[in-house]
């Protein structure tokens, strides 16, 4: 079924909501109202949805509102985001669309016939589909979100003409669907939600089965993008595990809205940079409340000229600032290394001379363009394969014969920061001096993250050993995260650098994680971890010393 057929006959305002307000709290001038409503009534019961509304305690007139659809996680940071949006002048409505919100005594409940949409069932099977795409968790959750908009329209402090939708990761998948199918949505911002529920599947030009066809045509955001007519800002990150960066340009090109914007946060996974968030909030201040800021979408491309490979950028309007990022890794988006290209000059049209390495198979690049109104807009990522730059003078390939992960000559190298906050602050990435004058990379908060192990010189068989020397003045957690893209699963091992404690296993690879001798760790111990092929990243809490 097409999206039009999927939603034919559905009326989100027809049935009574049966709203029940459980309690109201006020904390730091923000009023929090907890309530339940009925999303759907079936023969075997009702979907009773838990939700929260956040607003300033003194508001008594209507304000623009945001329906916030969080990621499908019990560690969701929806409170942090909601409070930030209230400070920006919005009423925020958060919906527990799957029954996953933490610290809730009675989360959203589903009748037995829809148990596949409950968090406990769906978290292990996001691709569940019954007889049609209507029998999927995503369709049920999208209906809940549309019913939430109906409830928002009944709130006196909400301006019904300014109801906007913001979705994060799984919630962003729903934001695409709701914005496409519900004409009450004023504007939308999906964050890192493009192709997650089909991400990792092999690329096919012709759908291989009827089931695959049903899924793509009825559920995938890429399909619903063709129906989004309201202003939209799609925000994603270069190394997201939840959204394929290479699809960003394709999905934005299919959006018919005249006001659309792409923002890509560089070198992050599920976080945004401060600059990216500032740009999103600036865009939202216009699109959510008044007339949407309008700026052109900059265009980027690779081309050959006089035996040189050029990356060409046309911003259409004079920019304030340009940042261009390039990757020479022919690997999946989550594990690419991104480097910044120095600008020849800042102008409307810019050409960069790109020098590939001898062993470069494919090059990826994109630019972030900051315009004079302060808005940062990203180009669609572009790429060129080896046969496209045949004959270009190349630089000698960098060969790591000694397989050392890091030396102090690398500076900050390929490291970035990862934390549980929405925002990543690269300014906290430091090069520090430790014992005996040895220098190392350190993060003042969060984890250090590197994709360096994805380089071919570090490719390892299942029995290979990765050896890391580390130092910390105080006992600290150390997390090492490995991804196997052959099986599309993430395996995580966690160890604690604390006296007397051994390696703690959170999830095991098929080969299992093993310490070198099984003895308790000390502050200056050598750590060995059994790896498997296709290592993607190593995330460490403190300084790495080699």
C-alpha positions in Angstrom: 0.0 0.0 0.0 1.1 3.6 -0.6 1.0 6.0 2.3 -2.3 7.4 1.0 -3.8 3.9 1.0 -2.3 3.2 4.4 -4.1 6.1 6.1 -7.3 6.0 4.1 -10.3 6.1 6.4 -8.4 7.0 9.5 -9.7 10.0 11.4 -7.6 11.2 14.4 -10.3 13.4 15.8 -13.3 11.2 15.5 -13.3 9.1 18.7 -13.3 10.5 22.3 -9.9 10.9 24.0 -11.1 10.0 27.5 -8.5 12.3 29.0 -7.4 11.8 32.6 -5.1 14.3 34.3 -3.1 12.4 36.9 -1.1 15.2 38.5 0.7 18.6 38.0 4.1 19.6 39.3 6.1 22.8 39.2 9.8 22.7 39.2 12.2 25.6 38.3 9.2 27.6 37.0 8.2 24.8 34.6 4.8 23.2 35.0 4.7 19.5 34.2 1.2 17.9 33.7 0.9 14.2 33.5 -2.1 12.8 31.7 -3.5 9.7 29.9 -5.6 9.5 26.8 -7.2 6.8 24.6 -5.4 6.4 21.2 -7.6 3.6 19.9 -10.4 1.3 21.1 -10.5 -2.3 20.0 -12.6 -5.4 20.8 -10.0 -6.6 23.4 -9.2 -3.3 25.0 -7.8 0.2 24.5 -4.5 1.8 24.0 -4.1 4.1 27.0 -1.3 6.5 26.4 0.8 8.2 29.0 2.0 11.7 28.2 3.5 14.8 29.7 3.0 18.5 28.9 5.7 21.1 29.8 5.0 24.8 29.9 6.1 27.9 31.9 4.0 28.1 35.1 2.9 31.7 34.4 1.7 31.2 30.8 -2.1 31.8 30.4 -2.2 32.7 26.7 -1.7 30.4 23.7 1.9 29.6 22.6 3.4 27.6 19.7 3.8 24.0 20.7 6.1 21.1 20.0 5.1 17.4 20.0 8.3 15.7 21.0 8.7 12.1 19.9 11.7 10.7 21.8 14.0 7.8 20.9 12.9 4.4 21.9 15.0 4.1 25.0 14.6 4.0 28.7 17.6 6.4 29.0 15.9 9.0 26.8 16.9 12.6 27.5 13.5 14.0 26.8 13.4 16.0 30.0 16.6 17.9 29.0 15.2 18.6 25.6 11.7 19.6 26.8 13.0 22.1 29.3 15.3 23.6 26.7 12.3 24.0 24.3 10.2 25.6 27.0 12.9 28.2 27.6 12.7 28.9 23.8 9.0 29.7 24.3 7.2 26.5 23.3 4.7 24.3 25.1 6.1 20.8 24.8 4.0 17.6 24.7 5.9 14.3 25.2 4.2 11.1 24.3 5.1 7.6 25.6 4.2 6.0 22.3 5.5 2.6 23.2 5.5 2.3 27.0 9.2 3.0 27.5 9.4 6.1 29.6 11.5 5.5 32.8 10.2 6.0 36.3 6.6 5.8 35.2 4.4 3.6 37.4 1.8 3.0 34.7 3.3 3.5 31.2 1.4 3.3 27.9 -0.5 0.0 27.7 -1.7 -2.0 24.7 -4.4 -4.7 24.3 -3.2 -8.2 23.5 -3.9 -7.7 19.8 -1.4 -4.9 19.6 1.3 -6.3 22.0 3.8 -6.2 19.1 3.8 -2.3 19.5 4.7 -2.4 23.2 8.3 -1.6 24.2 9.1 -5.0 25.6 8.0 -6.7 22.4 9.1 -4.1 19.8 12.6 -3.4 21.1 13.7 -6.9 19.9 11.7 -6.8 16.7 11.3 -3.3 15.1 10.7 -5.0 11.8 7.6 -6.9 12.9 4.8 -7.0 10.3 1.6 -8.9 10.2 -0.6 -9.3 7.2 0.1 -5.7 6.0 2.2 -2.6 6.9 -0.8 -1.5 9.1 0.1 -4.3 11.5 3.5 -2.9 12.4 4.7 -1.0 15.6 5.4 2.1 13.5 1.9 2.4 12.2 0.5 2.0 15.7 2.9 4.6 17.1 2.2 7.1 14.3 -1.5 6.8 15.1 -0.7 7.5 18.8 1.3 10.6 17.7 -1.6 11.9 15.6 -4.1 11.4 18.5 -1.7 13.3 20.7 -2.0 16.3 18.3 -5.8 16.1 18.8 -5.2 16.3 22.6 -2.9 19.2 22.1 -5.6 21.1 20.2 -7.7 21.0 23.3 -5.2 22.8 25.5 -5.9 26.5 26.0 -2.2 27.4 26.2 -1.4 25.9 22.8 -1.8 27.8 19.5 -3.5 25.3 17.2 -2.0 26.9 14.1 1.5 26.4 15.5 1.7 22.7 16.4 5.1 21.4 15.3 6.7 18.0 15.5 10.3 17.2 16.6 11.5 13.6 16.6 14.7 12.0 17.8 16.0 8.8 16.2 13.1 6.4 16.4 10.8 9.3 17.0 12.2 11.0 13.9 10.9 8.0 11.9 7.5 8.9 13.2 8.0 12.6 12.6 8.4 11.9 8.9 5.1 9.9 8.8 3.1 12.3 10.9 4.3 15.4 9.1 3.4 13.8 5.7 0.0 12.5 6.7 -1.4 15.1 9.2 -2.2 18.6 7.8 -2.3 20.0 11.3 1.5 19.9 11.5 2.9 23.4 11.0 6.6 22.4 10.7 8.8 19.4 11.6 12.4 18.6 12.6 13.3 14.9 12.4 16.7 14.3 14.0 18.7 11.3 12.9 15.8 9.4 11.6 16.1 8.4 8.0 16.1 4.7 7.1 16.8 3.4 10.6 14.1 0.7 10.5 15.6 -0.6 7.2 19.2 0.5 7.9 21.9 -2.2 7.3 19.8 -4.0 4.7 21.7 -4.6 1.5 21.1 -2.1 -1.3 18.7 -3.4 -4.0 17.3 -1.5 -6.9 14.5 -3.9 -7.4 12.5 -5.0 -4.4 13.0 -8.7 -3.8 9.8 -9.7 -2.1 6.2 -8.7 -1.6 7.0 -8.3 2.1 9.9 -5.9 1.4 7.7 -3.9 -0.9 4.9 -3.6 1.7 7.4 -2.5 4.3 9.1 0.2 2.2 5.9 1.6 0.6 4.0 1.7 3.9 6.5 2.4 6.7 9.8 3.9 5.5 10.5 7.6 6.0 12.0 7.8 2.5 8.5 7.0 1.1 6.7 9.5 3.3 9.2 12.3 2.5 7.4 12.7 -0.9 4.3 13.9 1.0 5.9 16.4 3.4 4.6 19.9 2.4 5.3 21.8 5.6 8.6 23.4 6.4 11.2 20.8 7.4 14.7 20.7 8.8 16.3 17.3 8.7 19.2 17.0 11.1 21.6 14.1 11.2 25.2 13.2 11.9 28.1 11.8 9.9 28.6 8.7 12.0 25.0 7.9 13.1 24.2 4.3 13.6 20.5 5.2 13.3 20.5 7.1 10.0 22.4 6.5 6.8 24.2 9.7 5.9 24.4 8.6 2.3 20.6 8.7 2.1 20.3 12.3 3.4 20.6 14.0 0.0 18.2 11.5 -1.6 15.5 11.9 1.0 15.7 15.7 1.0 15.6 15.9 -2.8 12.2 14.0 -2.7 10.6 16.5 -0.2 8.2 18.8 -2.1 8.2 21.5 0.6 9.6 24.9 -0.6 11.1 25.4 2.9 13.5 22.5 3.6 16.9 22.5 5.2 19.6 19.8 5.8 22.0 20.1 8.8 24.8 17.5 9.3 26.7 17.4 12.5 30.3 16.3 11.8 32.1 13.4 13.6 29.3 12.5 15.9 27.1 9.4 16.3 23.8 10.1 18.1 24.7 13.6 19.3 24.6 17.1 17.7 27.4 19.6 17.9 26.6 22.9 19.6 26.8 24.7 16.2 24.2 22.3 14.7 21.8 22.7 17.6 22.1 26.5 17.6 21.2 26.5 13.9 18.2 24.2 14.5 16.9 26.4 17.2 17.4 29.5 15.0 15.4 27.9 12.2 12.7 26.7 14.6 12.3 30.2 16.0 11.1 31.3 12.5 9.4 28.1 11.2 7.6 27.2 14.5 6.4 30.7 15.3 6.3 32.9 12.2 7.6 32.9 8.7 10.3 30.3 8.0 13.8 31.5 7.3 14.5 30.9 3.7 18.1 30.3 2.4 19.2 28.3 -0.6 20.5 24.8 -0.3 24.2 24.9 -1.2 25.4 22.5 -4.0 28.5 20.4 -4.0 30.1 18.1 -6.6 33.3 16.4 -7.6 34.8 17.2 -11.0 38.0 16.8 -13.0 39.9 19.8 -14.3 43.3 19.8 -16.0 44.2 16.5 -14.5 43.2 17.6 -11.0 40.3 16.4 -8.8 38.2 19.3 -7.6 35.5 19.5 -4.9 33.3 22.4 -6.1 30.9 24.3 -3.8 28.3 26.8 -4.9 26.5 28.5 -2.0 24.3 30.7 -4.2 24.4 33.5 -1.6 27.5 35.1 0.0 28.3 33.0 3.1 29.8 34.0 6.4 31.7 30.8 6.9 32.3 27.5 5.3 33.5 24.2 6.8 34.2 21.3 4.4 34.7 17.7 5.5 36.2 14.9 3.5 36.6 11.1 4.1 38.9 8.8 2.1 37.4 5.6 3.7 35.3 3.3 1.5 33.4 2.0 4.5 29.8 2.3 5.9 28.9 5.8 7.1 29.0 5.1 10.9 32.7 4.2 10.7 34.2 6.8 8.4 36.9 9.2 9.5 36.2 12.8 8.5 38.9 15.5 8.1 38.5 19.2 7.6 39.7 20.8 4.3 41.2 24.3 4.6 39.2 26.9 2.6 41.0 28.5 -0.4 38.8 31.5 0.4 35.2 32.3 1.5 33.0 33.2 -1.4 29.9 32.1 -3.3 31.8 29.6 -5.4 34.7 27.6 -3.9 37.0 24.9 -5.5 39.1 22.6 -3.4 42.0 20.6 -4.9 41.6 17.1 -3.5 44.6 14.7 -3.5 43.7 11.1 -3.1 46.1 8.5 -1.7 47.4 5.5 -3.7 45.0 3.1 -2.0 41.9 5.4 -2.0 38.9 3.6 -3.5 36.2 6.2 -2.8 36.0 9.8 -1.5 33.1 11.3 0.3 32.6 15.0 1.1 30.1 17.6 2.3 30.1 21.3 3.4 28.4 23.2 6.2 27.7 26.7 5.1 26.9 29.5 7.5 24.8 32.3 6.0 24.6 35.9 7.2 21.3 35.2 9.1 23.3 32.7 11.3 21.7 29.6 9.8 24.0 26.7 9.0 22.9 24.6 6.0 24.7 21.4 4.8 25.2 20.3 1.3 24.0 16.8 0.4 27.0 14.4 0.8 28.7 13.6 -2.5 31.1 10.9 -3.5 33.4 9.8 -6.3 34.9 6.3 -6.9 38.4 5.4 -8.0 37.5 5.2 -11.7 36.2 8.7 -11.5 39.6 10.2 -10.6 41.7 7.9 -12.7 44.9 9.7 -13.8 45.0 12.2 -10.9 48.3 12.5 -9.1 48.1 10.7 -5.8 49.9 10.9 -2.5 51.7 7.8 -1.1 49.4 5.7 1.0 49.8 5.9 4.7 50.9 2.4 6.0 50.8 1.6 9.7 53.3 -1.3 9.8 53.6 -1.2 13.6 49.9 -1.2 14.2 50.1 1.4 16.9 46.7 2.9 17.6 48.0 6.3 18.8 51.2 8.2 19.3 51.6 11.7 20.7 52.7 12.9 17.3 49.1 12.4 16.1 47.8 15.3 18.2 44.1 15.1 18.6 44.2 12.8 15.5 40.9 11.1 14.7 39.4 11.4 18.1 36.0 12.8 19.0 33.8 12.9 22.1 30.8 10.8 22.9 28.5 11.2 25.9 24.9 10.7 26.9 24.0 14.3 26.5 22.3 15.7 23.4 25.2 18.0 22.7 28.8 17.1 22.1 31.4 19.9 22.9 34.6 19.2 20.9 36.2 22.0 22.9 36.6 19.5 25.7 38.9 17.4 23.6 42.4 18.2 24.9 46.0 17.1 24.4 47.4 16.7 28.0 50.7 15.8 29.5 50.9 12.9 31.9 53.6 11.0 33.9 57.1 11.2 32.5 56.1 14.0 30.1 54.1 11.6 27.9 51.3 13.3 26.0 47.9 11.8 25.3 44.3 12.7 24.2 41.8 13.4 27.0 38.2 14.2 27.2 37.1 16.5 30.1 33.7 14.8 30.0 32.2 11.8 28.2 34.2 9.2 26.2 36.9 9.4 23.6 35.9 7.9 20.4 38.0 6.9 17.3 37.2 5.1 14.1 40.9 4.6 13.4 40.7 0.8 13.8 38.6 0.6 10.7 41.6 1.4 8.5 42.8 -1.6 6.5 46.1 -1.8 8.4 44.2 -2.6 11.5 41.9 -5.2 9.9 42.0 -8.3 12.2 41.0 -11.9 12.2 38.8 -13.2 15.1 41.8 -14.3 17.1 43.7 -10.9 16.9 44.6 -8.9 20.0 44.2 -5.2 20.4 46.6 -3.9 23.1 45.9 -0.5 24.8 48.0 1.1 27.5 46.1 3.6 29.6 46.6 5.8 32.6 44.2 7.5 35.0 44.9 9.4 38.2 41.6 8.2 39.7 39.5 5.1 39.1 37.4 5.7 36.0 35.0 3.7 33.8 36.4 2.5 30.5 34.0 1.5 27.8 35.1 -0.3 24.7 32.4 -0.6 22.0 32.7 -2.8 18.9 30.3 -3.1 16.0 29.9 -6.1 13.6 28.3 -4.9 10.4 28.3 -8.4 9.0 25.6 -9.3 11.4 24.1 -5.7 11.9 24.5 -6.0 15.6 26.4 -4.0 18.2 28.3 -5.8 20.9 29.5 -3.8 23.9 32.0 -4.8 26.6 32.5 -2.7 29.6 35.4 -2.8 32.1 35.9 -0.8 35.3 39.3 0.6 36.2 38.8 0.1 39.9 40.8 -1.9 42.4 39.8 -5.5 42.7 37.2 -5.6 39.9 37.5 -7.7 36.8 36.2 -7.2 33.3 32.4 -6.9 33.4 30.6 -8.3 30.3 27.5 -6.4 29.2 27.0 -8.2 25.9 29.2 -11.0 24.4 30.4 -11.5 20.9 30.1 -15.0 19.5 33.8 -15.4 20.4 33.4 -13.7 23.8 35.5 -10.9 25.2 38.5 -12.0 27.3 41.0 -10.2 29.5 44.6 -11.2 29.0 45.1 -13.2 32.2 41.8 -12.7 34.1 43.5 -10.9 37.0 42.1 -7.7 38.6 43.1 -4.5 36.8 45.6 -2.0 38.2 46.1 1.6 37.1 49.1 0.8 34.9 48.1 -2.6 33.6 48.3 -3.6 29.9 44.8 -4.5 28.6 44.2 -7.0 26.0 40.8 -7.6 24.3 40.0 -10.4 21.9 38.5 -8.7 18.8 36.6 -9.9 15.8 36.8 -8.8 12.2 35.4 -5.4 11.2 36.2 -3.5 14.4 34.4 -0.2 14.2 35.3 2.0 17.2 37.0 2.2 20.5 35.6 4.5 23.1 37.7 5.2 26.2 36.9 7.5 29.1 40.3 8.9 29.8 43.8 9.4 28.4 45.3 6.9 26.0 49.1 6.5 26.5 51.3 4.8 24.0 
